[in-house]
């Protein structure tokens, strides 16, 4: 009985540790690039629901253009509930990934939005 428990424990530890194998990439880079491209294209056409569906996976996996576009969707409330916190959060993530274009304008946009909210 002790022998079977020992074998089971070793087997469990081996399975949990992954046996030193490399992780499997479940997402193809080409698939994510295509989703990012299609999402941005849909966003530019005003198809915000489709844009969100296409952009959420690439954004979560670190594709900066998808992150940047999602940031604006949250800031402007396009298909999603407007959220300055989530919008600025996605912008921060995108900025860390190297997005430089438009961050100053985004800050200006956010300040204006907050001012207009406070004046209501």
Secondary structure, 3 states (H helix, E strand, C coil): CHHHHHHHHHHHHHHHHHHHCCCCCCCCHHHHHHHHHHHHHHHHCCCHHHHHHHHHHHHHCCCHHHHHHHHHHHHHCCCCCCCHHHHHHHHHHHHHCCCCCCHHHHHHHHHHHHHHHHHC
